[in-house]
């Protein structure tokens, strides 16, 4: 398996969910619970560069490099993660009866790498969506 999928129905419009990708807001919710971010470059446009450090709750720093491969407001954001582990994350916003269904699909380039990080990625993606929802709804969250 190289692809991990999850989704969450957020009680907000697609425009409200998409607005959470503004760099200052994205820095607040991106990553698993307990992580913080320092963005060096965040060119939120198709083809834009994204360079940042994720700071883990134990103090470990994780440098990240990526490209916003596709941005189609307010429907889709595709991120190509250029540093290891390499993956393509496709986030699609679909209107739903509740508000907006956020579909999150993370496809790794290497199946072996995906297998090694699955135990981290699966819960981390759920935490990321939880943090995104809290940001969209302006509610306190898990950190």
Secondary structure, DSSP 8 states (H G I E B T S, - for coil): --EEEEEEEESS-HHHHHHTTSHHHHHHH-SSTT-EEEEEEE--STTEEEEEEEE-TTS-EEEEEEEEEEEETTTEEEEEE-SSS-EEEEEEEEE-SSSEEEEEEEEES-HHHHHHHHHHHHHHHHHHHHHHHHHHHT-----
